[in-house]
Amino acid sequence: MNYESLETRRSFLQKAGLALGALSLAGPFLKRAYAAAKKKLLAETDPMATALGYKADAAKVDTKKYPQFKPGSSCATCQLYTKVDETSGDCQMFPANSVTNGGWCMSYSKKAA
């Protein structure tokens, strides 16, 4: 074996180790992104959504029916919400679906500042 082949092998092993390390760190993020991409947007007619008064647009919440609603509250500012993309995210109340970031339901709990 000559020096060049050892150096090439060493370089390959270093790069492979870095790649495996990066994949192991990125794995949970990729898994979550993949799972979120498969989720359908929650329909307001879904039985659980209806039970919790979910509206995809918080501006359409009936404030007489839901007096706990405060202007400016939305899924995006709720502690149960995790943003996935620019328009939607995951909600702990609706694990099988994604919700709009501008939505609202009566489980709303403002994120701590």
C-alpha positions in Angstrom: 0.0 0.0 0.0 1.2 3.4 -0.8 0.7 6.6 1.2 -1.9 8.1 -1.3 -4.3 5.1 -0.9 -4.1 5.4 2.9 -4.8 9.1 2.8 -7.7 8.5 0.4 -9.1 5.8 2.7 -8.7 8.0 5.8 -10.4 10.9 4.1 -13.3 8.7 3.0 -13.7 7.3 6.5 -13.7 10.8 8.0 -16.3 12.0 5.6 -18.4 8.9 6.1 -18.3 9.4 9.8 -19.3 13.0 9.5 -22.2 12.0 7.2 -23.4 9.3 9.6 -23.2 11.8 12.5 -25.2 14.4 10.6 -27.9 11.8 9.7 -28.2 10.7 13.3 -28.7 14.3 14.4 -31.1 15.1 11.6 -33.1 11.9 11.9 -35.7 13.2 14.5 -36.2 16.4 12.5 -36.7 14.5 9.3 -39.0 12.0 10.9 -41.2 14.8 12.3 -41.2 16.7 9.0 -42.2 13.6 7.1 -45.0 12.7 9.6 -46.3 16.3 9.4 -46.3 16.2 5.6 -48.5 13.2 5.6 -51.1 14.8 7.9 -54.3 16.2 6.5 -55.5 19.7 7.5 -58.1 19.4 10.2 -61.6 20.0 8.9 -64.0 22.1 11.0 -66.6 19.3 10.6 -64.3 16.7 12.3 -66.1 15.5 15.4 -63.2 16.4 17.7 -62.9 19.8 16.0 -66.6 20.5 16.4 -66.5 19.5 20.1 -63.6 21.9 20.8 -65.1 24.7 18.6 -62.2 24.7 16.2 -62.2 27.3 13.4 -59.5 27.4 10.8 -59.8 31.2 10.8 -59.9 32.7 14.3 -61.7 35.8 12.9 -64.7 33.5 12.4 -65.1 32.4 16.0 -68.5 33.0 17.4 -67.7 35.1 20.5 -71.1 34.7 22.0 -70.8 30.9 21.9 -67.1 31.0 23.0 -66.8 34.0 25.3 -63.3 32.8 26.4 -62.0 33.8 22.9 -59.7 36.9 23.0 -59.0 38.9 19.9 -55.5 38.1 18.6 -55.4 34.5 20.0 -54.7 31.8 17.4 -53.1 28.5 17.1 -49.8 30.2 16.3 -49.8 31.8 19.8 -51.0 28.6 21.6 -48.6 26.5 23.7 -50.2 23.3 22.3 -49.1 24.3 18.8 -45.8 23.5 17.0 -45.2 25.3 13.7 -44.5 23.0 10.7 -44.6 25.4 7.8 -45.8 28.9 7.0 -49.5 28.1 7.1 -49.9 25.1 9.4 -48.6 23.1 12.3 -49.2 20.3 14.8 -51.5 20.6 17.7 -51.5 18.3 20.7 -55.3 18.3 20.8 -55.5 17.0 17.2 -52.5 14.6 16.8 -53.8 12.9 13.6 -54.2 16.2 11.7 -52.4 19.5 11.2 -54.1 22.8 12.0 -53.9 26.3 10.4 -51.7 28.8 12.3 -54.6 31.3 12.1 -57.0 28.8 13.7 -58.5 28.7 17.2 -60.2 26.2 19.5 -61.4 26.4 23.1 -58.3 24.5 24.3 -56.3 27.6 23.5 -53.6 28.4 26.1 -51.4 31.3 25.4 -47.7 30.6 25.1 -45.5 31.9 27.9 -43.5 34.9 26.9 
